[in-house]
Every structure is written in structure tokens, then in C-alpha cells.
Amino acid sequence: MTFSSRFNPVAVVLALALGGMTQAAPRRAVLASGDCKDATLSSQTKALHDTLSARAGESVLTPTDFAERLFPPPSGSLEDIQRQFEAARGQFYEARYTRAAQGLGEVLEQVVRLPVGETRWKLFVDTWLLQGMTLRALGRVKESDDAFLNVLRLDAQYQLDPDYYTPSTRQAFDKLRRELARARKVRLSVKSTVQSSEVFLDGRSVGQTPLALEVPPGTYALTLKKGDAVSFPRQFSVQGEETPVHVDLAYEGAVSATPFPCLATPEEGGEQGLSYAVRLGGTLGVEEVIVVRLEGASNGPKWLAATVLNVEGGQKLREGGFKTRGLDAPAESLSALVDFITTGKRQPNVVVAQPDLQPPWEAPLIPTVSATGPERSGPSATRVASYVTLGVGVAALAAAGGVRLSAEQEWAELQRGGHLNENNRIEEDDVTGRRLVGQLSRKGQVLTGLLIGSGAALATGAVLFLVSPSSRAPPAVSVDVTAGPDGAGASLSGTF
């Protein structure tokens, strides 16, 4: 057997390239899942993303790329785009039509990226109308007509202002309106997984789902919206006899790009959130999706949990987490979690989810058991009884105050009415005076009984409170007593 010692540089380069390809890290996307308005969730998910991105050889989708693929933002603010439009209009009035047409084309590229609504629609209309006049001035009549039709096809009743448009332009515009009314239409039907979603074509609201309307053939920009849920903006062609469109707003509306790529999922929607994440990974064109969640009680330490999902097969590859508290996650724990995510190697400060063992961030909250028995999650029966008794005492005291105020009114009536003689007595024949005295006597008895009962209830409640075992987290109790010329009242509030 003979061996050739000839060196082939091309073969070596190919071998190295193919070897590098087999060892290349899969392209990943990092998503938050849960309450997308939670600053802690966004902050810690971003920290994990940055830690992962900083590793050599890692290919991670950036938040900017995420937004550009799903919700392409305009290059500037609305005010910037409006100023760009004004500059193009100035060029039109200065007869620099070629530059004006170019500037208006750039404005239209940005207008379709603005949020849908009346502001966008107005700027859309103003830009296309000015573009129509500019193209007409350049002798490009067919393109000018197409520009005007972009307005008329969704607002056939639109009227040009005679102060800004020449008679010949208005005549051409009205002719297009008549031709459009006779032209063939396509039935566009729009449905959504979220009922009564508002439908926007080219930024203008045209109704709610399920929606069916007749529109001229052509390409339209479509967006659905319901509350805070907004679909991915899409451009599609309307043609043939009918064009049906079905939008899964439940899924698309759960996705947001700010302040960090996130899937809005309810607490009980964990599996649905993972399904949405796999689907989103396919839309983004990545191989793996890392879903980051904050789990745990609202008043204690939380778990930062990360799940790695394979997009092609939909499998859960790895899941781990660590305890965290506050806005920032510990750097060491983040680094250890990223090690586990990328290599599968277990780290001391990362808890790994097992197929046959429920991870702590998914375990239900149950009372802990100590040497003295179950840990108390609330006040004892004796403690509750003390609260109730104290409340009765306060209520009786408040009622006594009301009786006292009422008696003062009758005593004042006795004095003002001249029912008392010089010896402060009531004459035998003074019927009204005797009636007032009787009422005062009865109220005095009631007042005495209320004061005695109030004192007894308050004393009993205090004793019960002192002898009852304390709870781990005693409830907050507040007592409010009010009194005025028309009466008195008391309230006892708390958690029992």
C-alpha cells in the first residue's frame, strides 16, 4: 500500500470550513414570557441575553433585529416624518419635481411603519395626493392616477380642496372616482381569533371582524387591533373573486418588541406560552428559543427560570433556574444559567428541571411543617374572636356617642321652649315638657347600657387578644369612629 504525501490546500480549507459549520452554535432568540410590563422581568431577561451574546461563538438575535422583523419601526418620529413631507412639498412648489417625487417616496416608506389610526391615514392621504400632482408635473400620468387611486380605493367620497388643487387636477380626480365606481371589485373577508378586532387597511379603520367588504384589486397593508393587542403588520395582494384573510390575533397580539422581546402570557398559560414561543421562533427563522420567566410569590424571592426550545421539533431541550430578588439578577447565577443553557452542564447554583420531578418554580404553595406543627398562614380562631369583640365594643361606644348627641338636641329644646321654671322643674300642665323629659330618661338608660356593654366588650376583646397565639403575619386592622351633629358611626376593617 502506498500513501501520497501531496498537500492539497483546497481540501484542507474545505475540511476546516465544514468542521467549523458542524461546531457552530445554533442561532438563538431570547424572549421574556409573562407580564411584559414587568420591569424586573424585562431587566433580567435582557441581562441573560447580554450574558449569552457576550460569549464567543454565540449567535443571538438582537432586540433590534427582532423588532425589525416583526414590527418594523420608522426611521424617525412622527414629527420627523412630517418635516420630511414638508420639505418635499417645498421642493414641489419650487418646481424641483424629481427631488420632490424622491422625497415623497421616502416618506411613504416610513408612513406604513407608523402606528395605525387617523394620524397615519391623514399623512398617507396627503403624501399620495402630493405625489400624484408631482408625477403629473413630470408627465407620468399613469403613475399619477395610481397615486390618486391609493386614496380613492378606501375613501371613494374624498374631495380635493379647491384652494390647493387646480381645476384640471380636480377634474382628473373626479374622473378616476367615476371609473373606480364602475370597476370590478374583490370581496375581502377578514376573520380573527379575537372577536370584534378592529381592521385597518393602509392605516385606516374599515370595520371589525368578522368583516367582509368590496375593494378594488391591489396591494394593501393590513393590521388588526383589539385593546393593547396588535397584529404583525402585513402587506398582501387582493385579487380574484374573493380574498380571505385569517389573523391569529391571540398569538400575534401576545408578542411585543418593547422594552424587550416578550410574550404576554397569563400565569396559568405556561404551556401555551411555550407553544407560542416555538411558533415565533419559526417566524424569526432561528433554531432555538430561550424563554425566560419570573416565577414565585409576589412578596418573596422569585425564580428566574429559562427554558430552551428546539424550533424545528418543538421539543423542550433544557430548563433551569435560580432564586433572584430585586431588579437585577446575580451575575454569577446568570453566568451559570447561561452555561447550562448552552452546554447542558449542570452548575451548583442552578436548579435543573427533571422530567420526573416538579421544579420549585412550578410547585404549588403549601404550608410548611415545623416541630411545633403546621406553620400558620393566618390568625387563630381566638385571635379572630378578639377582633370581632373589639369591633362590637367600638360599635357600641360609637352608638353611645350618637345617643348622647341626640339627647343634647332634646335638652336644648327644653331650654329654648321655656319648659323649665325657675326651679328647673316641669309644670304639671306642660305636656310637651313632660314628653321631652320622658325621652331624655329613656335615652339615658340606653346610653348607660351602651357604655357598660362597650366597656365589657372592649375588655373581653383585649383579654382574648392577649391570650390568643400570634400568627406569622398578623392582619392589618383599622378602626374608624366618626361623630357629627346628625349622628355617629364606627367601622372596623381588616383581614380575618
Protein Blocks (a to p, Z undefined) as FASTA:
>chain_A
ZZdfbdcfklmmmmmmmmmmmmpccddddddedjfklmklmmmmmmmmmmmmmpghiacd
dfklmmmmmmccdfbdfklmmmmmmmmmmmmmnopaklmmmmmmmmmmmmmmpccdjklm
mmmmmmmmmmmmmmmmnopamlmmmmmmmmmmmomkbccdfklpcfklmmmmmmmmmmmm
mmccdddddddfbghiacdeehiacbdcdddddddeddddddddehjbccdddddddehj
bdcddddfklmmmpcfbfbdcddddfklmmmmmmmmmmmmmmnopabdcddddeddfkbc
cddddddddfklopafbdcddddedjbdcfklmmmmmmmmmnopacfklccddfkbccfk
lpccdddddfkbccdfbdcfklmmmmmmmmmmmmmmmmmmmmmmmmmmmmmmmmmnopac
fkopacfklmklmmmmmmmmmmmmmmmmmmmmmmmmmmmmmmmmmmpccdfbdcdddddd
dddfkbccddddddZZ
